[in-house]
């Protein structure tokens, strides 16, 4: 196992330095002009309405109790209560709005100080990771992007499942790293962030689990498509496994198409310098080893295209038999182009039985308890 890699040097001062209110206002106007304000008027209205309803409910309950105890009317008291509730709700909304504007300004300054760029909000981001096709109202916020030495995007993501009273909004932080070539769909389910079962929003068939050497299985459960076990061993050499253990043991990892994703159930784009140090360190430690992945090729692509495979073999044979040919084919001409065969592009999902078992168990216990 290698020693933990230090976090890349970065300037975190913009995350905590005092800000100029006029500069914040100017930046917010710039975001609105670009159509990426990040905090819409609908969000402000929703906060105000929620605060209003909550406070009014408290006032009404308090007025009712007061009338019962003092035998007085509630009309004047309730009227004053509604006014006070409206004032409190508006204050909550304005404070939240101002804090969001300052946070966006700080993140933009942080991105520029570190040679990156900032985007406040992207609706329904077109990324292939397991999170990005779930539910509805999909939105990535506070995106910080860098392009050197390769494209990296830090962001927060939310989506909603269910409907009505049963709707749930899920929040994730993620890091997306662009790879040089498409690779098989591989998932590392980090054991350090699991509770009662996996925290991932998807389950995968057990036949796709692959055990690796050393301590790797203590930190991650690795899933790869059936038939791609040797490919996974090629990609996850001992030095790369050590990098993941030392620097990303609390992060879930997904390789899909030509992307590497790191997932966390806390904000990845935040005003906390320690979180940025942690994520910069994890990304910096991993991407220094990704160059060797670009040499991987899927030999199954030759089987999917037998004409091209026969042509390559025939050219190689004729070249060997005829020394007068001007050159022998390079090794790359006898290998498939970058890509992944159909069976390796996506892991096979499995049905999540655990929630059903928990509900059935609770119902059975309730029926048993009521029978006494």
Buried (B, 14 or more C-beta within 10 A) or exposed (E): EBEEBEBEEBEBEBBEEEBEEEEBEEBBEEBEEEEBBBBEEEBBEEBBEEBBEBBBEEBBEBBEEBBEEEEEEBEEBBEEBBEEBBEBBBEBBEEBBEEBBBBBBBBBBBBEBBEBEBBBBBEEBEBBBBBBEEBEEBBBBBBBBBEEEBEBBBBBBBBBBEEEEEEEEBEBBBBBBBBBBBBBBBBBBBBEBEEEEBBBBBBBBEEBEBEBEEEBBEBBBBBBBEEBBEBBEEBBEEEBBBBBBBBBBBBBBBBBBBBBBBBBEEBBBBBEBEBBBBBBBBBBBBBEBBEEBEEBBBEBBBEBBEEEBEEBEEBBEEBEEEEEEEEEBEEEEEBBEBBBBEBBBBBEEEEBEEEEEEEEEEEEEEEEEEEE
